[in-house]
Amino acid sequence: MQTPTLSQMQCPNPDCLSEDTPLGQRLCQRCKTPLTYRYLWAIGNGIEKIAPGTVVGDRYRVIAPQIWLDTRPNRPPEAPEEIPENLLAYLKLFAYRLHTPTIYSFTVWESTGVLLLENAPIDSSGKLFPAIASLLPTATAVRQVYWLWQLLDLWVPLKELGVATSLLIPDNIRIEGWRVRLRALYLDNEETAPPQLGDLAALWQSWATGYRETIQQPLQQISEAMQAVEINAPPEKIQAIALQLNQLLLERAATLPLRLNIASATSTGPRRSLNEDYCYPHPNARSSSESDALASHLAIVCDGVGGHAGGEVASQMAVRSLQIQLRALLNEISEQTELSSPQVVAEQLEALIRIANNLIANQNDEQEREARDRMGTTLVMALQLPQMLQTEDGQGNSHELYLGHLGDSRAYWITPRYCHLLTVDDDVAVREVRNGRNLHREALRRMDGGVLTQAVGTRVGDYIYPTLQRFILEEDGVLLLCSDGLSDKDRVEQYWETVFQPLFKDRATLDEIAQRWVDLANEKSGHDNVSVVLMHCQVTPEQPRLFDPSRVVAEEKTAEPTETELSESARALLYDTAEAPRQAEIPKTPTPGKSNYWMQVLTLLLAMLVVGVGSTIVWQLLSPESFNRFWQRYPAPEETTPEQ
C-alpha cells in the first residue's frame, strides 16, 4: 500500500497549501500550522467490511480493515457530552498508555456507531504492528520474558477495571520492539466465565514451543503456579508469582553487557533572565562528578516553579537532596546479598522523593509562602539500579532502570527505529481523563488544561503521588530527560530522528547531541528555560568506539564509494546536513606505490626534526637555568687543529 502524501488530501485550512511530503508531522507552507495525521483503530459492527478508500463523515479515510486515517487533523475530534460507562476503562487506564490505546473520537457509518482509538499499535505506514506469537520464536530469551512480564504487570489494573480479557486474545497483543501494546480493550464476561490468572498461563503455554531453551523449564513452573491461583486469591499470591518471573527476567538480563554514558546541557533561553531548571549531572560540574559512581547511574531534570527566584532554589534543593539519598541507597544495594523486588525499590524511591519534597515544603512554611508564591519543582529522574546477579560468566548487572516522575518534565526512550514517550504529564487535562470525565484531546482545549496538578515541594509529602516505573535495558538506545522548554509542542517527537541520527551513525558525541537539543529548543521557541540529560545505554557485545572524525573519513575511503556517494557523505560529515554547498570535483588520487611510501617516511622524519628543534628552543626560552644545567653535564668537544 502506498502511503498518502499531504498533497493528496484537502488541507484542513482552505487558505493553506500542504507540502508534497510523506505523511506525518508537517507544516502547511503558508500558515506553518503543525499537521499530525493519525492512523486510528476503528471499532463497530460490520465496519471491517468497508472498502479501502472509502471516506467516512467527510473526514476519515479507510486505509485497511479497521484502520482509518483522519484527514482533517486541525479540526477537533467529535466528543460526546458523556462517556458511555462501558468505555470508561480507556480513560482510567490513561496512565498505562505505553500499552493501551485511548479514545480519539466517535463517528457514524450507515447508522452504525464507530469508536475511533488513537495510540493504537499502528506504524507510520498504516499497518498493525506484528502479533506477539509471530515474533516470539525469533526474540532473545530476555525479550521473551520481558514481554511476559509486561502482560503479568497489566493483569491486576485491567482485572480491576473489568477488561482483563484484553490480555487473553492473542491477536490483540501487538509488539513494537521491547514494548507490548494492546489493539483494543475487551470487557470481561463476569456472569459466565470471569477471566482467571490460569487463563493467562494457558495462553503462555500455547506459545511454549517458541521459547528459548534456557527459559522453557522456569516458565513452565511459573505457568503451573499461575494456574493454581484461585479466582479470589489475595494479591500476595500474584505478587509471589511476579517475583519468580522477575528473578528469571533479571537473570537473563544480567547475561548482557551494559555500558552507560551520560551527558547534559541547560540554557536560560533567549527570553529569560534566570534559569530555574537544574539537572544532574550538571554540565558545569561534570569534571568534579566524573569520578562519582552515582554520576554513571543517575539522571535528573527539575524545572522550578513559583515565586521570585523560588523555582531556582526548589529545583536545586530537590536535585541535591536526591543526590545524597540515592548515593546512600546505592551503597546499601551493593551490600545486599538478595535482590530487592521492583515493589520494594519503587517504595524506597517514592520515600526519597517525599523527603526531598518535605525539605522544600518546610522552607516554604518558614518563609510564609502561600498559594502561587510557594516554590516547587517538577521532577523526572532515572536511576539505573546496579543489582548484581551471578551468571555463567561471573556477576552481571540486573539492567533495571527506575523512572520517577512528578509534574510535566518528560522522559523518552529513543532508538534508530522509534521514539517512545515514557511519562504522563501531571496536569489538569490528564486528571480529567483519569477521572473519567473527558477525552484527552477535549480536556487539552480547556483554558487550564496544561496547569500542573502536582509538583515537588508545593505541599506536604502525604499529598503528592509520584509515578514510579521499572524498565529493563535490553536494547541499545538513549533515554532523554527534559524540561517542558524542549518537550512543548511535541518537538521531541518531531525532531528525534534528525537530532539523533549523527549519534546513531557514530558521527557525534553525546555531549554534542545534548547541546543540539538545547539549541533547537531556543531556536524554535526560546520562551522558557530548557534542560536535557541523555543516558546512552549499550548492551551489544561490541565495545563502544570513541568518536573520531578521521576514522569516519577513513572508513568511507575504504568502502570506495562512487563519486556521488562520497560527495554526500563528505557534506554530511562536514556540515551535518544534506543541504551543503556544492563543491568542485576533485580528481581521484592515484593509488600509492613504493615511491609514495618513502615520501611518507621522509615526511615523518622531517616532522620529528622540526618538533625536536622547536621543543628545545621553547625549553631554552621558558627555563634558561634548567636548560644550561642540563647541557653543562656534557663537556664541549675538544677543538682540533690542522696539525692534529
Buried (B, 14 or more C-beta within 10 A) or exposed (E): EEBBBBEEBEBBBEEBEBBEEEBBEBBBEEEEBBBBBBBBBBBBEEBEEBEEEEEBEEBBBBBBEBBBBBBBBBEEBBBEEEBEEEBBBBBBBBBBBBBBBBBBBBBEBEEEEBBBBBBBBBEEEBBBBEBBBEBBEEBBBBBBBBBBBBBBBBBBBBBEBBBBBBBBBEEBBBBBBBBBBBBBBBBBEEEEEBBBBBBBBBBBBEBEEBBBEBBEEBBBEBBEBBBEBEEEEEEEBBEEBBBBBBBBBBBBBBBBBBBBBBBBBBBBBEEBEEBBBBBBBBBEEBEEBEEBEBBBBBBBBBBBBBBEEBBBBBBBBBBBBBBBBBBEBBEEBEEEEEBBBBBEBBEBBBEBBBBBBBBBBEBBEEBEBEEEEBBBBBBBBBBBBBBBBEBEEEEBBBBBBBBBBBBBBBBBBBBEEBBBBBBBBBBBBBBBBBEBBBBBBBBBEBEEBBEBBBBBBBBBBEEBEBBBBBBBBBBBBBBBBBBBBBBBEEBBBBBBBEBBBBBBEBBBBBBBBBBBBBBBBBEBBBBBBBBBBBBBBBBEEEEEEEBEEEEBBEEBEEEEBEEEEBBBBBBBBEEBEEEBEEEEEEEEEEEEEEEEEEEEEEEEEEEEEEEEEEEEEEEEEEEEEEBEEEEEEEEEEEEEEEEE
